[in-house]
Amino acid sequence: MINIYKFQKLNKIIKSRAVRNISAWGFHTLGRRYIALYYDPVLACNLRCRSCFFSNEEKRKELKGVEDVSNLPQLADALFGRVMRLQIGCAAEPTLYKHNTDIILLARKHGVQYISMTTNANLLTPGSVAAYLEAGLSEITISVHGVRRETYEYLMVNASFDKLIESLGYITESKKRFPAFRLRINYTINHINVAELSGFFETFGRFSIDILQLRALHDIGGQISKADTSDGFYTTLQASLDKVASECSKRKIIYIEPDDFNEDESEVKYDNPYYLYSSPAPVQGDAFDWKKESYNAYCKRTGYIRHLLTNTFRK
């Protein structure tokens, strides 16, 4: 299995747009895979997390769409030949979609090397997890906003802490049958949950976690739009990070430290030739639309790859 985290670390280290653009041009010209595709097959969520735009009633009205299963082969034919990593679930909850195994099977058929799913885990069942793993899922990422029940259920409205623990339990058990499969936890840090982060492994240490990513809260349109970093926040944060990082090292868990709380996370993704997002929402303007043409055809028609080099050397 490809070590996607080495690529992710390298991508984070390389800040130069020139290096990114030139390497993407090279990979594309040589016919190589280089794209990380983030795909939402459904634009809906069962939770109303306070830091997410799904807690915003007006924003929820704008988010509509479910991918017709009959369209999935066209998606695969148009794009998967360029995809190195496929993430199912990005801005919504993928387990609301009934055809995730079809997506996984198509990705495997088209040679996608790493297939992950990001979920809040509250709708997972032993049967669905088994089906995903048997189809070829490489990794499941579970979003967690608290270590204590009270914090978790306050920040992740409509979620059940008991259901989270139950899901982690049968994912851990399933890994005995699929030892290459990875379990990742994404913990979004804010001023409400920063102190209890130090006790992460006291609560979750019994589960077979492979990757722990700590994420700084960024404004994506939720009720809680930013962390209150006053009153000793960074002192508490550093103490928690030191403890968690040390424990990850002991347990041989890949540890991904949080970015800066003032960094614009969206800029990193959307201005990156290695990143592509797709959903059932209508495509705006002349952006890539796999329902009309393949990615290769789009790049040829628009001269996108050539523009990467042009923009690289433009002053």
C-alpha positions in Angstrom: 0.0 0.0 0.0 1.3 3.5 -0.9 2.4 5.5 2.1 0.2 8.5 1.6 1.4 10.3 4.7 4.9 10.7 3.3 3.4 12.5 0.3 1.2 14.6 2.6 4.1 15.6 4.8 6.2 16.5 1.7 3.3 18.6 0.3 3.0 20.5 3.6 6.8 21.2 3.7 6.9 22.4 0.1 5.4 25.9 0.2 6.8 26.9 -3.2 4.1 27.3 -5.8 6.7 26.9 -8.5 7.8 23.4 -7.2 4.2 22.3 -6.9 3.2 23.5 -10.4 6.3 22.1 -12.1 6.0 18.7 -10.5 2.3 18.5 -11.3 3.1 19.4 -14.9 5.7 16.6 -15.0 3.4 14.0 -13.5 0.6 15.0 -15.9 2.8 15.0 -19.0 4.2 11.6 -18.1 0.7 10.2 -17.6 1.2 9.6 -13.9 -1.3 9.7 -11.0 -1.0 12.7 -8.8 -4.4 14.0 -7.8 -6.0 13.7 -4.3 -9.8 13.6 -5.1 -12.1 14.7 -2.3 -15.6 13.5 -3.2 -18.9 14.1 -1.5 -21.5 11.7 -3.0 -24.2 13.3 -0.9 -24.5 16.9 0.4 -26.1 16.3 3.8 -25.2 15.4 7.4 -26.9 13.7 10.3 -25.1 16.0 12.8 -25.1 19.7 13.5 -21.6 20.2 14.8 -21.2 23.7 16.2 -18.0 24.4 14.3 -19.4 23.2 11.0 -21.6 25.0 8.4 -24.3 22.3 8.9 -25.1 24.1 12.2 -26.1 27.1 10.0 -29.7 26.7 8.9 -29.3 29.1 5.9 -26.2 27.3 4.7 -28.0 23.9 5.0 -30.7 25.1 2.6 -28.0 25.6 -0.1 -26.5 22.1 0.3 -28.5 19.7 -1.7 -27.7 16.8 -3.9 -27.3 13.0 -4.0 -25.2 11.3 -6.7 -27.2 8.9 -8.9 -25.5 5.6 -8.6 -25.8 5.2 -12.4 -23.3 8.1 -12.8 -20.5 6.5 -10.8 -19.0 4.6 -13.7 -18.8 7.8 -15.7 -17.0 9.5 -12.7 -14.5 6.7 -12.6 -13.8 6.6 -16.3 -13.4 10.4 -16.5 -11.2 10.9 -13.5 -9.9 7.9 -11.6 -7.0 7.3 -14.0 -5.4 10.4 -12.6 -6.3 9.9 -9.0 -3.6 8.7 -6.5 -5.8 9.1 -3.4 -9.6 9.1 -3.2 -11.3 10.5 -0.1 -15.0 9.8 0.2 -16.5 12.4 2.4 -15.1 15.9 2.8 -17.7 18.6 3.5 -20.6 16.2 4.3 -21.4 12.8 5.8 -20.8 10.0 3.3 -22.5 7.2 5.3 -25.8 8.8 4.4 -25.0 7.6 0.8 -26.1 4.0 0.1 -23.6 3.2 -2.6 -20.2 3.8 -1.1 -19.1 0.2 -1.8 -19.8 0.9 -5.5 -17.4 3.9 -5.3 -14.7 1.8 -3.6 -15.0 -1.1 -6.0 -14.8 1.3 -9.0 -11.8 3.0 -7.5 -10.0 -0.3 -7.0 -10.9 -1.4 -10.6 -9.3 1.8 -11.9 -6.2 1.4 -9.9 -6.6 4.1 -7.3 -3.9 3.3 -4.8 -5.4 4.7 -1.6 -9.1 5.0 -0.7 -10.2 6.7 2.5 -13.5 7.7 4.1 -14.1 10.6 6.5 -17.1 10.1 8.8 -18.5 11.0 12.2 -19.1 7.3 12.7 -22.6 7.7 14.2 -24.2 5.8 11.3 -21.6 3.0 10.9 -22.7 -0.6 11.6 -20.6 -3.8 11.7 -22.1 -4.7 8.4 -21.3 -1.4 6.6 -17.7 -1.5 8.0 -17.2 -5.0 6.8 -18.6 -4.2 3.3 -16.3 -1.2 3.0 -13.2 -3.2 4.0 -14.1 -6.1 1.8 -14.5 -3.7 -1.2 -11.0 -2.3 -0.6 -11.2 0.7 1.7 -7.7 1.6 2.8 -8.5 3.9 5.7 -11.4 5.3 7.7 -11.1 8.7 9.4 -13.4 9.6 12.3 -14.0 13.2 13.3 -13.9 13.7 17.1 -14.5 17.0 18.9 -14.1 16.0 22.5 -12.6 13.4 24.8 -15.3 13.6 27.5 -18.9 12.6 26.7 -20.3 16.0 27.7 -17.9 17.9 25.5 -18.2 15.6 22.5 -22.1 15.6 22.5 -22.2 19.4 23.1 -19.9 20.2 20.2 -21.2 17.5 17.9 -24.9 18.1 18.2 -27.1 15.0 17.7 -24.1 12.7 18.1 -23.9 9.8 20.6 -20.6 9.2 22.5 -21.8 5.6 23.1 -22.2 5.1 19.4 -18.7 6.5 18.7 -17.1 4.1 21.2 -19.1 1.2 19.7 -18.0 2.1 16.2 -14.4 2.3 17.3 -14.7 -1.1 18.9 -15.9 -3.0 15.9 -13.4 -1.1 13.6 -10.6 -2.2 15.9 -12.0 -5.8 15.8 -12.3 -5.7 12.0 -8.6 -4.8 11.7 -7.7 -8.3 12.8 -9.1 -9.5 9.4 -7.7 -6.6 7.5 -4.3 -5.8 9.0 -3.3 -3.2 6.3 -6.4 -1.2 7.0 -5.9 2.0 8.9 -7.9 3.9 11.5 -7.4 7.6 11.8 -8.8 10.1 14.2 -9.2 13.8 13.4 -9.5 15.9 16.5 -10.5 19.5 15.9 -9.2 21.8 18.7 -10.9 24.8 20.2 -11.0 26.6 23.5 -13.7 24.2 24.8 -11.9 20.9 24.3 -8.2 21.9 24.4 -7.6 21.0 28.1 -9.2 17.5 27.9 -7.0 16.7 24.9 -4.3 15.6 27.3 -6.5 12.7 28.4 -7.0 11.5 24.8 -5.4 8.1 25.3 -7.1 7.5 28.6 -10.4 7.4 26.7 -9.3 6.1 23.3 -6.1 4.3 24.0 -7.7 0.8 23.9 -8.6 1.2 20.2 -6.3 0.4 17.3 -5.5 3.9 16.1 -2.9 4.3 13.3 -3.0 8.1 12.7 -4.0 11.0 15.0 -4.4 14.3 13.3 -4.9 17.4 15.5 -6.6 20.2 13.7 -6.8 23.9 14.6 -10.4 25.2 14.4 -10.9 27.4 11.3 -13.9 29.4 10.3 -16.0 27.4 7.9 -19.3 29.0 8.7 -20.3 27.3 11.9 -21.8 28.7 15.1 -18.3 28.5 16.7 -16.1 30.1 14.1 -12.8 30.4 15.9 -11.1 29.4 19.1 -10.8 31.9 21.9 -7.0 31.9 22.3 -6.9 34.2 25.3 -6.4 33.3 29.0 -3.6 30.8 28.7 -5.0 28.9 25.7 -1.6 28.3 24.1 0.0 27.2 27.4 -2.7 24.6 27.8 -2.5 23.6 24.2 1.3 23.1 24.3 1.0 20.9 27.4 -1.7 18.8 25.7 0.3 18.5 22.5 3.5 17.4 24.3 1.6 14.7 26.1 -0.3 13.4 23.1 2.8 13.5 20.8 4.8 11.5 23.4 2.1 8.9 23.7 1.8 8.6 19.9 5.6 8.0 19.7 5.4 5.2 22.2 2.4 3.6 20.4 4.0 4.0 17.0 1.0 6.1 15.9 1.5 8.7 13.1 1.1 12.1 14.7 0.0 15.1 12.7 0.3 18.3 14.6 -2.2 21.2 14.2 -1.6 24.1 11.9 -1.7 27.7 13.0 -5.1 28.9 14.3 -4.8 31.9 12.1 -3.9 30.1 8.9 -6.3 30.1 6.0 -6.7 26.3 5.5 -8.9 26.7 2.4 -6.1 28.5 0.5 -3.8 25.5 0.9 -6.2 23.2 -0.8 -8.0 25.2 -3.4 -4.8 26.7 -4.9 -3.1 23.3 -5.2 -2.9 21.4 -8.5 -2.8 18.1 -6.5 -6.2 18.7 -5.0 -9.6 18.3 -6.6 -13.0 18.4 -5.1 -16.3 17.1 -6.5 -19.9 16.7 -5.4 -23.4 16.5 -6.8 -23.7 20.3 -6.7 -23.8 22.0 -10.1 -20.4 23.0 -11.6 -19.9 26.7 -11.9 -18.4 28.4 -15.0 -15.8 26.6 -16.9 -14.6 24.4 -14.0 -13.9 20.8 -14.6 -17.2 18.8 -15.0 -16.7 15.0 -15.2 -20.3 14.6 -16.5 -19.2 16.5 -19.7 -15.6 15.4 -20.3 -12.7 13.5 -18.9 -10.0 15.2 -16.8 -7.5 14.6 -19.6 -9.8 16.2 -22.1 -10.5 19.1 -19.8 -6.8 19.8 -19.3 -6.2 19.6 -23.1 -9.2 21.9 -24.0 -8.4 24.6 -21.4 -4.6 24.3 -21.5 -4.7 23.9 -17.7 -1.3 22.2 -17.4 0.3 24.7 -19.7 -1.1 27.5 -17.5 0.6 25.9 -14.5 3.9 26.6 -16.0 2.9 30.1 -17.3 1.7 31.1 -13.8 4.8 29.6 -12.2 7.2 32.0 -14.1 4.9 35.0 -14.2 6.1 37.8 -12.0 
